[in-house]
Amino acid sequence: MAKAPKLSLGVDLGGTKIAAGLCQEGEILKKVIFPTQAAAGFDSVISVILGAVERVLEGRDHKDILGLGIGSAGQVNAETGEVIYAPNLKWKNAPLGSTLAKALKLKVQVLNDVRAATVAEHKFGNGKGLENFANIFIGTGVGSGFVVNGQLLNGVTNSAGEIGHVCMDPEGPVCGCGNKGCLEAFASGTGMENYVKAQLKSGRKSVIKELAESKFENVRGPLIGKAADQGDELAIEAIARVGHYLGIAAANIHTMLNPDVILLGGGMMALKKYFMPTLLQTMKIHILPVADHGRELVRDAKFENDAVLLGGSAIFA
């Protein structure tokens, strides 16, 4: 008698969109995407998630589903399923896990979105078979997840792995968290854009100004990448600066934790040809020699757009 397929649900809950998928051991069988409608409040977001789940289930019996895993933006208590603070959703102490478990009559677990992506990499991606690795997601911000001795590291207050808010310079630029000089303020897409804008405001010559039609709100990552492709000095410098600070962070991680590898993912990886050489060079300068174990120290993550969704489903895979 054939075994019933192991099916699970994954949800990527972001500030602007919700992606839900029916998954089987790392493969997405069906996926839907809806606007989050965060401005309408918690109950509205719950309704969107429930509707998305019903769409991907396609009439399947809930008893065929092992559970629902959610990767949510913000700070999450993985034990209770509560979203403690998510500025993009405008939530504080939101009972996400318990509300969905009651409505769906399924097991539900909630993780921070980047930690969920780390679970996906560990079970099905480029962290598979590794006991110790870091997964850094570089996009609008900088997030990360750590696997230590084969287990996802949560920390005593569920905040382990906030590499984006490690201080690189106490007198550096102000981060979105309110502190100065965080890695995120230097190495995220937002940090890169802010640096370019400051240079343009100081009178720096660049094709970026022309491409942005002299509107600072148009100075975004893809446009900076386009300018770099045209050989623009400021664009190339700004992207390499991202690599410099990521290189210091990578060196510190290898020196402190000595993992097998650091995986890099997120939207900024579209610009990696401009920042990766600087990242590797800087890392080699700052890493403790004993931690430079002669292997590939930095590697691309496997999953891109679906990492969080797959990570949610992987909790029950």
MITORVEX-847964 format. One record per residue (C-alpha): residue number from 1; y, x, z. Coordinates in Angstrom, 2 decimals, padded with zeros to 5 digits, m for minus. Example, Ala and Ser with C-alpha at 12.3 -4.5 7.8 and 13.67 -1.06 7.14 Angstrom:
BEGIN
+-----+---------+---------+---------+
!   n !      py !      px !      pz !
+-----+---------+---------+---------+
!   1 ! m004.50 !  012.30 !  007.80 !
!   2 ! m001.06 !  013.67 !  007.14 !
+-----+---------+---------+---------+
***
This chain:
BEGIN
+-----+---------+---------+---------+
!   n !      py !      px !      pz !
+-----+---------+---------+---------+
!   1 !  000.00 !  000.00 !  000.00 !
!   2 !  003.33 !  001.46 ! m001.08 !
!   3 !  005.87 !  002.21 !  001.62 !
!   4 !  009.05 !  000.15 !  001.65 !
!   5 !  012.02 !  002.17 !  000.36 !
!   6 !  014.33 !  003.63 !  002.98 !
!   7 !  017.61 !  001.89 !  002.27 !
!   8 !  020.85 !  002.41 !  004.16 !
!   9 !  024.49 !  001.51 !  003.75 !
!  10 !  027.41 !  003.91 !  003.64 !
!  11 !  031.11 !  003.11 !  003.89 !
!  12 !  034.09 !  005.39 !  003.26 !
!  13 !  037.00 !  003.84 !  005.14 !
!  14 !  040.33 !  005.30 !  004.08 !
!  15 !  043.93 !  004.27 !  004.45 !
!  16 !  044.18 !  002.90 !  000.90 !
!  17 !  040.62 !  002.17 ! m000.24 !
!  18 !  037.21 !  001.23 !  001.07 !
!  19 !  034.10 !  002.38 ! m000.80 !
!  20 !  030.73 !  000.90 !  000.15 !
!  21 !  027.35 !  001.83 ! m001.22 !
!  22 !  023.68 !  000.93 ! m000.96 !
!  23 !  021.84 !  004.24 ! m000.76 !
!  24 !  018.34 !  005.61 ! m000.82 !
!  25 !  017.86 !  009.14 !  000.53 !
!  26 !  021.00 !  010.65 ! m000.95 !
!  27 !  021.21 !  008.50 ! m004.07 !
!  28 !  023.77 !  005.71 ! m004.46 !
!  29 !  022.05 !  002.66 ! m005.93 !
!  30 !  025.16 !  000.49 ! m006.07 !
!  31 !  028.79 !  001.12 ! m005.15 !
!  32 !  031.94 ! m000.97 ! m004.90 !
!  33 !  035.55 ! m000.08 ! m004.11 !
!  34 !  038.23 ! m002.38 ! m002.69 !
!  35 !  041.79 ! m001.87 ! m001.40 !
!  36 !  041.79 ! m001.39 !  002.37 !
!  37 !  044.66 ! m003.84 !  003.06 !
!  38 !  045.40 ! m001.91 !  006.25 !
!  39 !  048.86 ! m003.47 !  006.59 !
!  40 !  047.23 ! m006.87 !  007.13 !
!  41 !  045.58 ! m005.67 !  010.34 !
!  42 !  042.17 ! m004.91 !  011.84 !
!  43 !  040.55 ! m008.30 !  011.14 !
!  44 !  041.56 ! m008.12 !  007.49 !
!  45 !  040.00 ! m004.66 !  007.09 !
!  46 !  036.80 ! m005.92 !  008.73 !
!  47 !  036.72 ! m008.78 !  006.20 !
!  48 !  037.06 ! m006.34 !  003.32 !
!  49 !  034.20 ! m004.18 !  004.66 !
!  50 !  031.95 ! m007.22 !  005.17 !
!  51 !  032.70 ! m008.44 !  001.65 !
!  52 !  031.99 ! m005.00 !  000.20 !
!  53 !  028.67 ! m004.77 !  002.06 !
!  54 !  027.55 ! m008.18 !  000.80 !
!  55 !  028.40 ! m007.13 ! m002.75 !
!  56 !  026.24 ! m004.01 ! m002.64 !
!  57 !  023.37 ! m005.76 ! m000.87 !
!  58 !  022.98 ! m008.19 ! m003.80 !
!  59 !  021.03 ! m010.71 ! m001.80 !
!  60 !  018.69 ! m008.14 ! m000.20 !
!  61 !  017.37 ! m009.05 !  003.21 !
!  62 !  019.18 ! m007.25 !  006.01 !
!  63 !  015.83 ! m006.31 !  007.54 !
!  64 !  015.30 ! m003.92 !  004.59 !
!  65 !  018.36 ! m001.91 !  005.70 !
!  66 !  017.94 !  000.86 !  008.26 !
!  67 !  021.60 !  000.81 !  009.24 !
!  68 !  025.24 !  001.13 !  008.23 !
!  69 !  027.08 !  004.42 !  008.62 !
!  70 !  030.87 !  004.58 !  008.33 !
!  71 !  033.06 !  007.59 !  007.77 !
!  72 !  036.52 !  006.63 !  008.99 !
!  73 !  039.85 !  008.38 !  008.78 !
!  74 !  041.24 !  009.34 !  012.18 !
!  75 !  039.82 !  010.21 !  015.58 !
!  76 !  036.51 !  008.50 !  016.30 !
!  77 !  034.30 !  008.11 !  019.36 !
!  78 !  030.91 !  008.47 !  017.70 !
!  79 !  029.09 !  007.18 !  020.80 !
!  80 !  030.92 !  003.85 !  021.00 !
!  81 !  031.91 !  003.40 !  017.35 !
!  82 !  035.54 !  003.04 !  018.39 !
!  83 !  038.35 !  004.38 !  016.20 !
!  84 !  040.58 !  005.90 !  018.84 !
!  85 !  043.54 !  006.69 !  016.60 !
!  86 !  043.95 !  006.38 !  012.85 !
!  87 !  047.59 !  006.58 !  011.72 !
!  88 !  046.77 !  005.70 !  008.11 !
!  89 !  045.16 !  002.47 !  009.30 !
!  90 !  047.69 !  001.93 !  012.11 !
!  91 !  044.78 !  001.56 !  014.56 !
!  92 !  044.44 !  002.51 !  018.20 !
!  93 !  041.21 !  001.92 !  020.13 !
!  94 !  039.79 ! m000.31 !  017.38 !
!  95 !  036.20 ! m001.54 !  018.06 !
!  96 !  034.99 ! m000.92 !  014.52 !
!  97 !  031.31 ! m000.22 !  015.17 !
!  98 !  030.61 ! m003.05 !  017.60 !
!  99 !  032.50 ! m005.61 !  015.49 !
! 100 !  030.51 ! m004.80 !  012.36 !
! 101 !  027.20 ! m004.57 !  014.21 !
! 102 !  027.72 ! m008.06 !  015.61 !
! 103 !  028.75 ! m009.52 !  012.25 !
! 104 !  026.01 ! m007.89 !  010.18 !
! 105 !  023.24 ! m007.76 !  012.81 !
! 106 !  022.59 ! m004.16 !  011.77 !
! 107 !  022.67 ! m000.80 !  013.49 !
! 108 !  026.12 !  000.69 !  012.90 !
! 109 !  027.37 !  004.19 !  013.56 !
! 110 !  030.92 !  005.47 !  012.99 !
! 111 !  031.93 !  009.09 !  012.38 !
! 112 !  035.15 !  010.81 !  011.44 !
! 113 !  035.24 !  010.93 !  007.63 !
! 114 !  034.95 !  014.71 !  007.25 !
! 115 !  032.11 !  014.84 !  009.76 !
! 116 !  030.36 !  012.16 !  007.74 !
! 117 !  030.81 !  014.32 !  004.63 !
! 118 !  029.32 !  017.21 !  006.62 !
! 119 !  026.23 !  015.09 !  007.36 !
! 120 !  025.88 !  014.45 !  003.61 !
! 121 !  026.06 !  018.17 !  002.87 !
! 122 !  023.54 !  018.93 !  005.62 !
! 123 !  020.94 !  016.37 !  004.54 !
! 124 !  021.36 !  016.33 !  000.78 !
! 125 !  023.95 !  018.90 ! m000.32 !
! 126 !  024.73 !  022.60 ! m000.17 !
! 127 !  024.14 !  022.72 !  003.58 !
! 128 !  020.56 !  021.49 !  003.27 !
! 129 !  018.16 !  023.79 !  005.10 !
! 130 !  020.97 !  025.59 !  006.94 !
! 131 !  021.11 !  025.65 !  010.73 !
! 132 !  024.73 !  026.79 !  011.00 !
! 133 !  027.59 !  026.06 !  008.61 !
! 134 !  031.14 !  024.77 !  008.43 !
! 135 !  032.38 !  022.16 !  005.97 !
! 136 !  036.13 !  022.27 !  005.29 !
! 137 !  037.76 !  019.44 !  003.35 !
! 138 !  041.11 !  020.40 !  001.81 !
! 139 !  043.10 !  017.47 !  000.49 !
! 140 !  046.23 !  015.71 !  001.71 !
! 141 !  045.30 !  017.24 !  005.07 !
! 142 !  042.68 !  019.73 !  006.22 !
! 143 !  039.60 !  018.41 !  008.00 !
! 144 !  036.30 !  019.97 !  008.92 !
! 145 !  032.86 !  019.47 !  010.37 !
! 146 !  030.54 !  022.03 !  011.95 !
! 147 !  026.76 !  022.13 !  012.15 !
! 148 !  025.52 !  024.40 !  014.95 !
! 149 !  021.81 !  024.98 !  015.57 !
! 150 !  021.03 !  022.17 !  013.16 !
! 151 !  023.20 !  019.59 !  014.96 !
! 152 !  026.59 !  018.13 !  014.10 !
! 153 !  029.10 !  019.46 !  016.62 !
! 154 !  031.09 !  016.67 !  018.30 !
! 155 !  032.60 !  018.26 !  021.39 !
! 156 !  033.18 !  016.77 !  024.82 !
! 157 !  035.98 !  014.47 !  023.59 !
! 158 !  034.61 !  014.01 !  020.05 !
! 159 !  037.29 !  016.28 !  018.61 !
! 160 !  035.31 !  019.41 !  017.70 !
! 161 !  036.12 !  020.92 !  014.33 !
! 162 !  039.81 !  020.06 !  014.04 !
! 163 !  040.35 !  023.27 !  012.07 !
! 164 !  043.38 !  021.76 !  010.34 !
! 165 !  045.23 !  021.83 !  013.65 !
! 166 !  044.42 !  025.38 !  014.68 !
! 167 !  047.75 !  027.20 !  015.05 !
! 168 !  048.36 !  029.91 !  012.46 !
! 169 !  052.00 !  030.57 !  013.39 !
! 170 !  053.76 !  029.07 !  016.45 !
! 171 !  057.07 !  029.27 !  014.57 !
! 172 !  055.66 !  027.87 !  011.32 !
! 173 !  056.41 !  024.58 !  009.56 !
! 174 !  056.01 !  021.30 !  011.44 !
! 175 !  052.64 !  019.64 !  010.88 !
! 176 !  052.02 !  015.91 !  010.60 !
! 177 !  050.54 !  016.05 !  014.12 !
! 178 !  053.93 !  017.15 !  015.47 !
! 179 !  053.01 !  020.74 !  016.30 !
! 180 !  054.28 !  023.81 !  014.48 !
! 181 !  052.31 !  026.14 !  012.27 !
! 182 !  048.97 !  024.32 !  012.00 !
! 183 !  046.61 !  025.39 !  009.22 !
! 184 !  047.18 !  021.96 !  007.66 !
! 185 !  050.92 !  022.63 !  007.44 !
! 186 !  050.16 !  025.67 !  005.27 !
! 187 !  046.92 !  025.01 !  003.41 !
! 188 !  046.80 !  021.28 !  002.65 !
! 189 !  048.10 !  019.60 ! m000.47 !
! 190 !  050.99 !  018.29 !  001.62 !
! 191 !  051.75 !  021.75 !  002.96 !
! 192 !  051.73 !  023.22 ! m000.53 !
! 193 !  054.01 !  020.48 ! m001.84 !
! 194 !  056.45 !  020.92 !  001.06 !
! 195 !  056.62 !  024.65 !  000.39 !
! 196 !  057.42 !  024.09 ! m003.30 !
! 197 !  060.08 !  021.52 ! m002.47 !
! 198 !  061.75 !  023.88 !  000.01 !
! 199 !  061.78 !  026.66 ! m002.60 !
! 200 !  063.29 !  024.36 ! m005.22 !
! 201 !  065.96 !  023.16 ! m002.78 !
! 202 !  066.89 !  026.79 ! m002.09 !
! 203 !  067.61 !  027.24 ! m005.82 !
! 204 !  064.33 !  028.82 ! m006.94 !
! 205 !  063.84 !  028.59 ! m010.69 !
! 206 !  060.63 !  026.90 ! m011.79 !
! 207 !  059.23 !  024.72 ! m014.55 !
! 208 !  058.11 !  022.40 ! m011.75 !
! 209 !  061.63 !  020.96 ! m011.55 !
! 210 !  061.51 !  020.03 ! m015.23 !
! 211 !  057.98 !  018.61 ! m015.01 !
! 212 !  059.01 !  016.54 ! m011.97 !
! 213 !  062.10 !  015.26 ! m013.81 !
! 214 !  064.19 !  016.63 ! m010.89 !
! 215 !  062.60 !  014.08 ! m008.52 !
! 216 !  061.11 !  015.66 ! m005.40 !
! 217 !  058.76 !  012.70 ! m004.91 !
! 218 !  057.06 !  013.73 ! m008.16 !
! 219 !  056.20 !  017.20 ! m006.84 !
! 220 !  052.47 !  016.65 ! m006.22 !
! 221 !  049.40 !  018.82 ! m006.38 !
! 222 !  048.31 !  018.03 ! m009.95 !
! 223 !  051.84 !  018.71 ! m011.23 !
! 224 !  051.94 !  022.05 ! m009.42 !
! 225 !  048.58 !  022.85 ! m010.99 !
! 226 !  049.97 !  021.98 ! m014.42 !
! 227 !  052.89 !  024.34 ! m013.82 !
! 228 !  050.47 !  027.09 ! m012.78 !
! 229 !  048.55 !  026.58 ! m016.03 !
! 230 !  051.85 !  027.32 ! m017.81 !
! 231 !  052.19 !  030.58 ! m015.88 !
! 232 !  054.92 !  029.36 ! m013.52 !
! 233 !  055.53 !  031.97 ! m010.83 !
! 234 !  056.38 !  029.53 ! m008.02 !
! 235 !  053.36 !  027.33 ! m008.70 !
! 236 !  050.96 !  030.28 ! m008.73 !
! 237 !  052.55 !  031.67 ! m005.56 !
! 238 !  052.38 !  028.31 ! m003.75 !
! 239 !  048.68 !  027.83 ! m004.55 !
! 240 !  047.82 !  031.44 ! m003.65 !
! 241 !  049.62 !  030.89 ! m000.32 !
! 242 !  047.08 !  028.13 !  000.40 !
! 243 !  044.31 !  030.67 ! m000.23 !
! 244 !  045.93 !  033.19 !  002.11 !
! 245 !  045.90 !  030.85 !  005.10 !
! 246 !  042.45 !  029.46 !  004.27 !
! 247 !  041.22 !  033.06 !  004.10 !
! 248 !  042.49 !  033.77 !  007.61 !
! 249 !  040.86 !  030.57 !  008.88 !
! 250 !  037.58 !  031.41 !  007.14 !
! 251 !  037.59 !  034.91 !  008.62 !
! 252 !  038.18 !  033.49 !  012.10 !
! 253 !  035.34 !  030.97 !  011.71 !
! 254 !  032.90 !  033.67 !  010.57 !
! 255 !  033.99 !  036.03 !  013.34 !
! 256 !  033.77 !  033.38 !  016.06 !
! 257 !  030.71 !  031.33 !  015.01 !
! 258 !  028.90 !  033.59 !  012.52 !
! 259 !  027.64 !  030.65 !  010.39 !
! 260 !  025.43 !  030.92 !  007.32 !
! 261 !  028.28 !  029.78 !  005.08 !
! 262 !  031.54 !  027.85 !  004.89 !
! 263 !  031.53 !  024.98 !  002.40 !
! 264 !  034.81 !  023.95 !  000.77 !
! 265 !  035.50 !  020.51 ! m000.69 !
! 266 !  038.32 !  018.04 ! m001.26 !
! 267 !  040.95 !  017.40 ! m003.89 !
! 268 !  042.57 !  020.83 ! m003.59 !
! 269 !  039.40 !  022.37 ! m005.03 !
! 270 !  040.79 !  021.37 ! m008.44 !
! 271 !  043.12 !  024.37 ! m007.97 !
! 272 !  040.50 !  026.80 ! m006.66 !
! 273 !  040.79 !  029.19 ! m009.61 !
! 274 !  044.29 !  029.99 ! m008.33 !
! 275 !  043.59 !  030.19 ! m004.59 !
! 276 !  039.97 !  031.36 ! m004.28 !
! 277 !  040.60 !  035.04 ! m005.18 !
! 278 !  043.31 !  035.25 ! m002.50 !
! 279 !  041.10 !  033.39 ! m000.01 !
! 280 !  038.21 !  035.82 ! m000.46 !
! 281 !  040.43 !  038.90 ! m000.40 !
! 282 !  042.22 !  037.75 !  002.77 !
! 283 !  038.97 !  036.80 !  004.46 !
! 284 !  037.51 !  040.27 !  003.80 !
! 285 !  040.59 !  041.88 !  005.38 !
! 286 !  040.52 !  039.81 !  008.58 !
! 287 !  036.82 !  039.19 !  009.21 !
! 288 !  035.06 !  041.24 !  011.87 !
! 289 !  032.78 !  043.60 !  009.90 !
! 290 !  029.66 !  042.60 !  011.84 !
! 291 !  030.23 !  038.97 !  010.79 !
! 292 !  030.41 !  039.94 !  007.10 !
! 293 !  026.65 !  039.78 !  006.65 !
! 294 !  026.60 !  040.63 !  002.96 !
! 295 !  025.78 !  037.11 !  001.85 !
! 296 !  027.85 !  034.46 !  000.13 !
! 297 !  030.31 !  033.57 !  002.88 !
! 298 !  032.13 !  030.72 !  001.11 !
! 299 !  030.61 !  028.18 ! m001.25 !
! 300 !  031.68 !  024.92 ! m002.90 !
! 301 !  030.48 !  021.72 ! m001.24 !
! 302 !  028.12 !  019.71 ! m003.44 !
! 303 !  029.65 !  016.29 ! m003.11 !
! 304 !  033.14 !  015.29 ! m004.14 !
! 305 !  034.32 !  011.67 ! m004.23 !
! 306 !  031.18 !  010.22 ! m002.65 !
! 307 !  030.70 !  012.69 !  000.21 !
! 308 !  031.90 !  010.38 !  002.99 !
! 309 !  029.98 !  007.37 !  001.71 !
! 310 !  026.77 !  009.39 !  001.35 !
! 311 !  027.31 !  010.90 !  004.78 !
! 312 !  027.56 !  007.46 !  006.32 !
! 313 !  024.31 !  006.40 !  004.69 !
! 314 !  022.66 !  009.72 !  005.62 !
! 315 !  022.95 !  008.91 !  009.33 !
! 316 !  020.08 !  006.46 !  008.85 !
! 317 !  018.26 !  008.22 !  005.97 !
+-----+---------+---------+---------+
***
